[in-house]
């Protein structure tokens, strides 16, 4: 795990993480830019910078947007902005372990043409699972 000091430039931390991953011979470097609100222009500019800086050092094969199943229609607005800034390749739908249904993913998938790849069914590391469309629809309608 690579962490920067408090207040560090996120793009610099991401670049350091990629460098360390390359030095260690890692196949994958996961960069979590948690807490990005699509309504905060400064944070979205930082996100764009993170991707630009990382692509100078390595290819970016996957950009996943994490959508909270409890936010409803706001998820589509969020997905639109993120897709404009970093060209997302898929979505992760979290918080499906509660009462939220996450139906907004249909609109996100339809409008942006990106698949839902994973679902979060809790807070533990083993609670991330592959997205299964049939099971999702059954749960949504059931």
BAZADREN-176423 format. One record per residue (C-alpha): z, x, y; chain; residue in three letters. Coordinates in steps of 0.25 Angstrom, whole numbers, padded with zeros to 4 digits, always signed. Layout:
N
    zz    xx    yy unit code
     Z     X     Y    A  ALA
...
***
This chain:
142
    zz    xx    yy unit code
 +0000 +0000 +0000    A  UNK
 -0004 +0005 +0014    A  UNK
 +0004 +0000 +0026    A  UNK
 +0003 +0004 +0040    A  UNK
 +0014 +0005 +0050    A  UNK
 +0019 -0007 +0058    A  UNK
 +0008 -0010 +0068    A  UNK
 -0003 -0001 +0062    A  UNK
 -0017 -0005 +0064    A  UNK
 -0021 -0013 +0051    A  UNK
 -0035 -0007 +0050    A  UNK
 -0028 +0007 +0050    A  UNK
 -0019 +0003 +0039    A  UNK
 -0031 -0003 +0031    A  UNK
 -0039 +0010 +0033    A  UNK
 -0027 +0018 +0028    A  UNK
 -0026 +0009 +0016    A  UNK
 -0040 +0011 +0012    A  UNK
 -0039 +0026 +0014    A  UNK
 -0027 +0026 +0004    A  UNK
 -0034 +0017 -0006    A  UNK
 -0046 +0026 -0006    A  UNK
 -0037 +0038 -0007    A  UNK
 -0030 +0032 -0019    A  UNK
 -0043 +0027 -0026    A  UNK
 -0040 +0013 -0024    A  UNK
 -0051 +0003 -0028    A  UNK
 -0045 -0008 -0018    A  UNK
 -0037 -0008 -0005    A  UNK
 -0031 -0021 -0001    A  UNK
 -0029 -0023 +0014    A  UNK
 -0020 -0034 +0018    A  UNK
 -0022 -0039 +0032    A  UNK
 -0011 -0050 +0031    A  UNK
 -0008 -0058 +0043    A  UNK
 -0021 -0060 +0050    A  UNK
 -0023 -0073 +0057    A  UNK
 -0037 -0077 +0060    A  UNK
 -0032 -0082 +0074    A  UNK
 -0027 -0068 +0078    A  UNK
 -0040 -0060 +0083    A  UNK
 -0032 -0047 +0084    A  UNK
 -0028 -0048 +0069    A  UNK
 -0042 -0052 +0065    A  UNK
 -0048 -0040 +0073    A  UNK
 -0038 -0031 +0065    A  UNK
 -0043 -0037 +0052    A  UNK
 -0058 -0034 +0056    A  UNK
 -0053 -0019 +0060    A  UNK
 -0046 -0018 +0046    A  UNK
 -0059 -0021 +0039    A  UNK
 -0068 -0012 +0048    A  UNK
 -0059 +0000 +0046    A  UNK
 -0057 -0002 +0031    A  UNK
 -0072 -0003 +0029    A  UNK
 -0074 +0011 +0035    A  UNK
 -0067 +0016 +0023    A  UNK
 -0070 +0007 +0012    A  UNK
 -0078 -0005 +0008    A  UNK
 -0071 -0019 +0010    A  UNK
 -0074 -0027 -0003    A  UNK
 -0065 -0039 -0001    A  UNK
 -0059 -0046 +0011    A  UNK
 -0050 -0057 +0007    A  UNK
 -0045 -0068 +0016    A  UNK
 -0031 -0073 +0012    A  UNK
 -0029 -0087 +0016    A  UNK
 -0016 -0095 +0015    A  UNK
 -0018 -0108 +0008    A  UNK
 -0008 -0115 +0017    A  UNK
 -0016 -0113 +0030    A  UNK
 -0026 -0124 +0027    A  UNK
 -0038 -0125 +0037    A  UNK
 -0034 -0113 +0045    A  UNK
 -0038 -0104 +0033    A  UNK
 -0053 -0107 +0036    A  UNK
 -0052 -0102 +0050    A  UNK
 -0044 -0090 +0045    A  UNK
 -0055 -0087 +0035    A  UNK
 -0066 -0089 +0045    A  UNK
 -0060 -0078 +0054    A  UNK
 -0057 -0069 +0044    A  UNK
 -0071 -0070 +0038    A  UNK
 -0077 -0066 +0051    A  UNK
 -0068 -0054 +0053    A  UNK
 -0068 -0048 +0039    A  UNK
 -0078 -0055 +0031    A  UNK
 -0069 -0060 +0020    A  UNK
 -0074 -0060 +0005    A  UNK
 -0064 -0069 +0000    A  UNK
 -0051 -0077 +0001    A  UNK
 -0037 -0077 -0005    A  UNK
 -0029 -0090 -0004    A  UNK
 -0014 -0089 -0004    A  UNK
 -0002 -0098 -0004    A  UNK
 -0008 -0107 -0015    A  UNK
 +0006 -0107 -0022    A  UNK
 +0011 -0117 -0012    A  UNK
 +0006 -0131 -0008    A  UNK
 -0006 -0125 +0000    A  UNK
 -0020 -0129 -0007    A  UNK
 -0029 -0119 +0000    A  UNK
 -0041 -0128 +0001    A  UNK
 -0046 -0121 +0013    A  UNK
 -0052 -0110 +0004    A  UNK
 -0063 -0119 +0001    A  UNK
 -0068 -0119 +0015    A  UNK
 -0065 -0104 +0017    A  UNK
 -0074 -0102 +0004    A  UNK
 -0085 -0111 +0009    A  UNK
 -0086 -0107 +0023    A  UNK
 -0084 -0092 +0021    A  UNK
 -0090 -0090 +0007    A  UNK
 -0078 -0082 +0002    A  UNK
 -0071 -0084 -0011    A  UNK
 -0057 -0087 -0013    A  UNK
 -0053 -0075 -0022    A  UNK
 -0038 -0076 -0024    A  UNK
 -0026 -0085 -0022    A  UNK
 -0012 -0083 -0019    A  UNK
 -0002 -0091 -0027    A  UNK
 +0011 -0084 -0022    A  UNK
 +0016 -0072 -0015    A  UNK
 +0017 -0062 -0027    A  UNK
 +0007 -0051 -0030    A  UNK
 +0003 -0059 -0043    A  UNK
 +0001 -0072 -0035    A  UNK
 -0013 -0069 -0031    A  UNK
 -0024 -0075 -0040    A  UNK
 -0039 -0076 -0041    A  UNK
 -0044 -0089 -0035    A  UNK
 -0048 -0099 -0046    A  UNK
 -0056 -0110 -0039    A  UNK
 -0054 -0121 -0050    A  UNK
 -0039 -0119 -0050    A  UNK
 -0039 -0119 -0035    A  UNK
 -0046 -0132 -0034    A  UNK
 -0037 -0138 -0045    A  UNK
 -0025 -0134 -0037    A  UNK
 -0031 -0139 -0024    A  UNK
 -0034 -0153 -0030    A  UNK
 -0023 -0154 -0039    A  UNK
***
